[in-house]
Amino acid sequence: MYRNNNDSKKIAIAAVSLCVVVFALAVFTVIVYNGKRSVSDNADDPLAMRGNGTETDYVSQSDISDSDNNNVSPADIAATDVSSAEPETNKNVDILNPDYKSDYYLVVYIGSQTVVAYQKEDSGEYTKLANALQCSTGAKDTSPTAEGVYVIEKKEKWTKLKDNHFGHYNCLMTSSDNSCHISSLSYSQKSAWMMLDKVYENLGTPVTAGDIQLCIRDAYWIYTNVPEGTQVNVVNKNGPDSKLAELPKRKKINGGWDPTDKWSKGNPYFD
């Protein structure tokens, strides 16, 4: 009986010793494997360690150019560049849905009483401020000029305006549900010396029957430079100030002549 107990103890001790040896071998194997793996990783990355191998000399894979990275193809790089680039956008929100057919785009700013001509650049966008002209739009309480995008439909040297007077160097502009004129100030007849009294002094204030009126000089500029088909956006906000805000003074002795009209024969301001 005593001998059997000793045999059992010896067997148990032998089993425990074997387990310890197996465990030690397993730990040693893991350590050796990880060491070899680390060396292998550095061998695949020739730029991973430089100099004396200190932390400050470490260069990660992300620092290596994409051309040295075999995992990224040139096509992938190009696709990334394109997707990350933001598309060109027109920053002027007042140029609404342009068709880009004309070299100009007009914006009528009711707040500042100005007509602004934006010119198309080589890029195709209306980014150049070509002219800013003082105007009068419709009276706010009785006949405001309707906002929206219009198109210049036709031009006439003289035409009848909404106030039943006449406008010189006129551009009729239309939208889906409105129409109005960009023209000179009102004349009682189709004659260059018949401009209505006071309208010139009121230029720059909203007093018309809904049309957009300018002095002859500025109406002529639009008439001769801005073609039919040009879009016009009327907005109720402030825009750039007129470049030519200071207009020549009128003289009462010269009656109904516009002092900026150098195209009409017999104008005493020029003759």
Residue pairs with C-beta under 8 A, 6 or more apart in sequence:
41 48
42 48
42 49
45 61
47 59
47 63
47 64
48 58
48 59
48 60
48 61
49 57
49 58
49 59
50 57
50 58
50 59
51 57
61 69
66 72
66 77
88 123
88 125
90 98
90 125
90 126
90 127
92 118
92 126
92 127
94 107
94 109
94 233
94 235
94 237
94 239
95 105
95 107
95 118
95 126
95 233
96 149
96 233
97 149
98 105
98 126
98 231
99 231
100 120
100 124
101 229
101 230
102 120
102 226
102 227
102 229
102 230
102 231
103 119
103 120
103 227
104 117
104 118
104 119
104 120
104 126
104 130
104 225
104 226
104 227
104 230
105 117
105 118
105 120
105 126
105 230
105 231
105 232
105 233
106 115
106 116
106 117
106 118
106 182
106 222
106 226
106 230
106 231
106 232
106 233
107 115
107 116
107 118
107 232
107 233
107 234
107 235
107 239
108 114
108 115
108 116
108 135
108 137
108 145
108 182
108 212
108 232
108 233
108 234
108 235
109 115
109 116
109 235
109 237
109 238
109 239
109 240
110 137
110 144
110 145
110 147
110 206
110 234
110 235
110 236
110 237
111 236
111 237
111 238
111 239
112 238
112 239
112 240
112 241
113 134
113 135
113 136
113 137
113 204
113 205
113 206
114 132
114 133
114 134
114 135
114 239
114 240
114 241
114 242
115 132
115 133
115 135
115 182
115 212
115 214
115 218
115 222
116 129
116 131
116 132
116 133
116 239
116 240
117 129
117 130
117 131
117 132
117 133
117 222
117 225
117 226
118 126
118 127
118 128
118 129
118 130
119 126
119 128
119 129
119 130
120 126
120 128
121 127
121 128
129 240
131 221
131 243
132 239
132 240
132 241
132 242
132 243
132 244
133 214
133 218
133 221
133 222
133 242
133 243
133 244
134 203
134 204
134 214
134 215
134 218
134 242
134 244
134 245
134 247
135 203
135 204
135 212
135 213
135 214
135 218
136 185
136 199
136 202
136 203
136 204
136 205
136 206
136 207
136 208
136 212
136 213
136 214
137 144
137 145
137 206
137 208
137 210
137 212
137 234
138 144
138 145
138 180
138 206
138 208
138 209
138 210
138 211
139 206
139 207
139 208
139 209
140 206
142 209
143 162
143 208
143 209
143 210
144 206
144 210
145 180
145 206
145 208
145 210
145 211
145 212
145 234
146 175
146 178
146 180
146 210
146 234
147 234
147 235
147 236
148 175
148 177
148 178
148 233
148 234
149 175
149 231
149 232
149 233
149 234
150 173
150 174
150 175
150 178
150 179
150 180
150 231
150 232
150 233
150 234
151 173
151 174
151 175
151 229
151 230
151 231
151 232
152 171
152 172
152 173
152 182
152 226
152 227
152 228
152 229
152 230
152 231
152 232
153 172
153 173
153 174
153 179
153 228
154 171
154 172
154 228
155 170
155 171
155 172
155 223
155 228
156 170
156 172
157 168
157 169
157 170
158 166
158 167
158 168
158 170
158 190
159 166
159 167
159 170
159 172
159 181
159 183
160 166
160 167
161 167
161 170
161 181
161 183
161 186
161 208
161 209
161 211
161 213
162 180
162 181
162 208
162 209
162 210
162 211
163 186
163 208
163 209
163 211
165 186
165 187
165 188
165 196
166 186
166 187
166 188
166 189
166 190
167 181
167 183
167 184
167 185
167 186
167 187
167 211
167 213
167 219
168 183
168 184
168 187
168 192
168 216
168 219
169 183
169 184
169 216
169 219
169 220
169 222
169 223
170 181
170 182
170 183
170 184
170 219
170 223
171 181
171 182
171 183
171 222
171 223
171 226
172 179
172 181
173 179
173 180
173 181
173 182
173 232
180 210
180 211
180 212
181 211
181 212
182 211
182 212
182 213
182 214
182 219
182 222
182 232
183 211
183 212
183 213
183 214
183 219
184 195
184 213
184 214
184 215
184 216
184 219
184 258
185 195
185 196
185 199
185 200
185 203
185 213
185 214
185 215
185 216
185 258
186 195
186 196
186 199
186 208
186 213
187 194
187 195
187 196
187 256
188 194
188 196
188 256
192 257
192 258
192 261
192 264
192 266
192 267
193 255
193 256
193 257
193 264
193 266
193 267
194 256
195 256
195 257
195 258
196 256
197 256
199 207
199 213
200 215
200 247
200 250
200 258
200 259
201 250
203 213
203 214
203 215
203 247
204 242
204 245
212 234
213 219
214 222
215 247
215 258
215 260
216 258
216 260
216 261
216 263
216 264
217 244
217 258
217 260
217 261
217 262
218 244
218 260
220 263
247 259
247 260
248 259
248 260
248 269
249 259
250 257
250 259
251 259
251 269
254 268
254 269
257 264
257 267
257 268
257 269
258 267
259 269
261 267
261 269
262 269
262 270
